């Protein structure tokens, strides 16, 4: 189970999960493939991406996901609308 998320950060974790899910789909990756590339379990990725769940996870996992999605971690954390640069960087 993920670490408990402070109420003030709940929406941030949910938005990050949605962002990861969206970019994964844009990149044409299944949850299984992204999890494999990020060296995490598919069930962990599923929890992170769940739109109704604020699932706390480590920076190590975050960096692994960013690398697997081929995006700089700062761009991933700040993304709310994807620019053409992010979408087309396959």
Backbone as CSV, one residue per row, in Angstrom:
resi,resn,N_x,N_y,N_z,CA_x,CA_y,CA_z,C_x,C_y,C_z
1,UNK,0.840,-1.168,0.000,0.000,0.000,0.000,0.892,1.241,0.000
2,UNK,0.454,2.301,-0.674,1.218,3.534,-0.763,1.227,4.273,0.558
3,UNK,2.122,5.208,0.654,2.206,6.021,1.858,0.998,6.944,1.921
4,UNK,0.578,7.235,3.144,-0.561,8.126,3.316,-0.213,9.513,2.780
5,UNK,-1.138,10.093,2.072,-0.936,11.398,1.453,-1.650,12.447,2.288
6,UNK,-0.938,13.528,2.621,-1.570,14.631,3.349,-2.728,15.178,2.529
7,UNK,-3.752,15.610,3.217,-4.933,16.146,2.540,-4.559,17.268,1.571
8,UNK,-3.631,18.131,1.980,-3.259,19.265,1.119,-2.595,18.828,-0.187
9,UNK,-2.049,17.610,-0.219,-1.393,17.104,-1.421,-2.251,16.117,-2.208
10,UNK,-3.423,15.812,-1.714,-4.287,14.815,-2.332,-4.518,15.109,-3.817
11,UNK,-4.953,16.300,-4.132,-5.242,16.659,-5.527,-3.989,16.622,-6.397
12,UNK,-2.842,16.934,-5.809,-1.588,16.901,-6.570,-1.246,15.475,-6.998
13,UNK,-1.417,14.518,-6.087,-1.131,13.128,-6.434,-2.128,12.603,-7.457
14,UNK,-3.393,12.982,-7.302,-4.405,12.549,-8.270,-4.076,13.121,-9.648
15,UNK,-3.744,14.404,-9.722,-3.410,15.033,-11.007,-2.168,14.401,-11.620
16,UNK,-1.169,14.103,-10.798,0.037,13.463,-11.317,-0.285,12.095,-11.891
17,UNK,-1.132,11.336,-11.217,-1.532,10.027,-11.726,-2.259,10.134,-13.055
18,UNK,-3.141,11.107,-13.162,-3.874,11.316,-14.413,-2.904,11.730,-15.524
19,UNK,-1.941,12.572,-15.194,-0.936,13.012,-16.163,-0.109,11.828,-16.655
20,UNK,0.319,10.979,-15.734,1.091,9.789,-16.107,0.257,8.896,-17.020
21,UNK,-0.986,8.674,-16.652,-1.878,7.829,-17.456,-2.065,8.396,-18.859
22,UNK,-2.301,9.689,-18.937,-2.529,10.337,-20.224,-1.293,10.246,-21.112
23,UNK,-0.131,10.559,-20.560,1.083,10.519,-21.360,1.421,9.079,-21.756
24,UNK,1.159,8.137,-20.871,1.375,6.722,-21.218,0.559,6.345,-22.450
25,UNK,-0.688,6.762,-22.474,-1.562,6.451,-23.607,-1.108,7.161,-24.875
26,UNK,-0.689,8.416,-24.740,-0.167,9.153,-25.888,1.054,8.447,-26.464
27,UNK,1.874,7.900,-25.592,3.080,7.185,-26.019,2.762,5.785,-26.561
28,UNK,1.490,5.369,-26.452,1.087,4.067,-26.973,1.536,2.898,-26.118
29,UNK,1.678,3.131,-24.826,2.130,2.084,-23.917,0.974,1.539,-23.083
30,UNK,0.968,0.251,-22.876,0.034,-0.351,-21.930,0.579,-0.145,-20.518
31,UNK,-0.250,-0.371,-19.523,0.248,-0.308,-18.155,1.354,-1.336,-17.946
32,UNK,1.168,-2.510,-18.510,2.169,-3.566,-18.354,3.527,-3.139,-18.925
33,UNK,3.514,-2.548,-20.115,4.757,-2.136,-20.769,5.435,-1.000,-20.009
34,UNK,4.656,0.003,-19.592,5.254,1.108,-18.841,5.807,0.610,-17.510
35,UNK,5.067,-0.236,-16.829,5.541,-0.783,-15.559,6.854,-1.536,-15.751
36,UNK,6.923,-2.319,-16.813,8.146,-3.061,-17.119,9.315,-2.106,-17.365
37,UNK,9.085,-1.067,-18.182,10.139,-0.098,-18.488,10.571,0.683,-17.241
38,UNK,9.633,0.901,-16.315,9.921,1.671,-15.101,10.397,0.786,-13.949
39,UNK,10.431,-0.521,-14.192,10.870,-1.478,-13.174,10.000,-1.426,-11.913
40,UNK,8.678,-1.337,-12.140,7.704,-1.379,-11.047,6.621,-2.385,-11.426
41,UNK,5.773,-2.729,-10.479,4.691,-3.668,-10.784,3.549,-2.949,-11.497
42,UNK,2.799,-3.701,-12.289,1.644,-3.128,-12.963,0.607,-2.685,-11.946
43,UNK,0.462,-3.408,-10.838,-0.524,-3.021,-9.827,-0.148,-1.693,-9.165
44,UNK,1.142,-1.439,-8.972,1.566,-0.145,-8.437,1.223,0.961,-9.418
45,UNK,1.523,0.757,-10.689,1.196,1.757,-11.696,-0.311,1.993,-11.757
46,UNK,-1.081,0.937,-11.676,-2.538,1.060,-11.685,-3.019,1.919,-10.519
47,UNK,-2.447,1.716,-9.343,-2.817,2.533,-8.179,-2.432,3.991,-8.370
48,UNK,-1.261,4.236,-8.930,-0.798,5.605,-9.173,-1.723,6.308,-10.161
49,UNK,-2.153,5.603,-11.200,-2.984,6.198,-12.256,-4.462,6.298,-11.890
50,UNK,-4.906,5.629,-10.848,-6.335,5.619,-10.496,-6.821,7.046,-10.257
51,UNK,-7.822,7.495,-11.020,-8.237,8.898,-10.945,-8.952,9.279,-9.655
52,UNK,-9.366,8.316,-8.871,-10.079,8.616,-7.630,-9.256,8.267,-6.396
53,UNK,-7.960,8.062,-6.580,-7.102,7.598,-5.501,-5.834,8.446,-5.430
54,UNK,-5.584,9.016,-4.260,-4.328,9.738,-4.030,-3.349,8.726,-3.457
55,UNK,-2.523,8.169,-4.302,-1.618,7.089,-3.928,-0.199,7.621,-3.809
56,UNK,0.333,7.642,-2.598,1.679,8.131,-2.363,2.723,7.138,-2.853
57,UNK,3.754,7.638,-3.497,4.829,6.784,-3.978,6.146,7.544,-3.910
58,UNK,7.233,6.799,-3.958,8.563,7.373,-3.731,9.067,8.173,-4.935
59,UNK,10.054,8.996,-4.664,10.719,9.718,-5.746,11.430,8.755,-6.678
60,UNK,11.949,7.665,-6.146,12.595,6.660,-6.976,11.622,6.144,-8.030
61,UNK,10.407,5.825,-7.628,9.370,5.363,-8.554,9.025,6.476,-9.539
62,UNK,8.882,7.696,-9.042,8.564,8.833,-9.901,9.631,9.009,-10.994
63,UNK,10.902,8.976,-10.604,11.974,9.133,-11.584,11.994,7.977,-12.583
64,UNK,11.746,6.768,-12.120,11.693,5.616,-13.025,10.574,5.778,-14.051
65,UNK,9.417,6.257,-13.604,8.290,6.470,-14.520,8.630,7.571,-15.526
66,UNK,9.199,8.671,-15.045,9.575,9.764,-15.953,10.559,9.266,-17.007
67,UNK,11.558,8.528,-16.587,12.534,7.995,-17.546,11.867,7.063,-18.552
68,UNK,10.969,6.203,-18.067,10.285,5.257,-18.954,9.390,5.978,-19.955
69,UNK,8.856,7.136,-19.565,8.013,7.934,-20.466,8.845,8.894,-21.319
70,UNK,10.149,8.904,-21.102,11.059,9.773,-21.849,10.675,11.239,-21.703
71,UNK,10.521,11.655,-20.455,10.186,13.043,-20.149,10.991,13.464,-18.929
72,UNK,11.452,14.702,-18.926,12.176,15.220,-17.772,11.232,15.242,-16.562
73,UNK,11.721,14.847,-15.399,10.865,14.813,-14.218,10.172,16.146,-13.922
74,UNK,10.869,17.263,-14.110,10.246,18.557,-13.837,9.089,18.839,-14.792
75,UNK,9.211,18.401,-16.033,8.115,18.597,-16.985,6.924,17.717,-16.633
76,UNK,7.199,16.514,-16.164,6.112,15.613,-15.781,5.360,16.150,-14.575
77,UNK,6.074,16.630,-13.587,5.424,17.102,-12.366,4.632,18.385,-12.618
78,UNK,5.066,19.182,-13.572,4.396,20.459,-13.834,3.359,20.398,-14.953
79,UNK,3.252,19.265,-15.602,2.357,19.170,-16.754,0.899,19.182,-16.316
80,UNK,0.134,20.028,-16.947,-1.317,19.958,-16.813,-1.931,19.907,-18.197
81,UNK,-1.285,20.575,-19.129,-1.635,20.496,-20.547,-0.340,20.181,-21.273
82,UNK,-0.368,19.172,-22.112,0.846,18.762,-22.789,1.122,19.646,-24.002
83,UNK,2.361,20.123,-24.077,2.780,20.878,-25.248,3.090,19.902,-26.377
84,UNK,3.187,20.426,-27.585,3.564,19.589,-28.730,4.910,18.935,-28.503
85,UNK,5.833,19.619,-27.841,7.161,19.075,-27.582,7.072,17.768,-26.766
86,UNK,6.220,17.744,-25.771,6.078,16.544,-24.940,5.358,15.449,-25.706
87,UNK,4.276,15.774,-26.390,3.492,14.784,-27.105,4.303,14.112,-28.213
88,UNK,5.099,14.882,-28.934,5.817,14.352,-30.091,7.177,13.755,-29.767
89,UNK,7.587,13.762,-28.525,8.890,13.201,-28.128,8.753,11.708,-27.883
90,UNK,8.643,10.948,-28.960,8.451,9.494,-28.836,9.737,8.762,-28.895
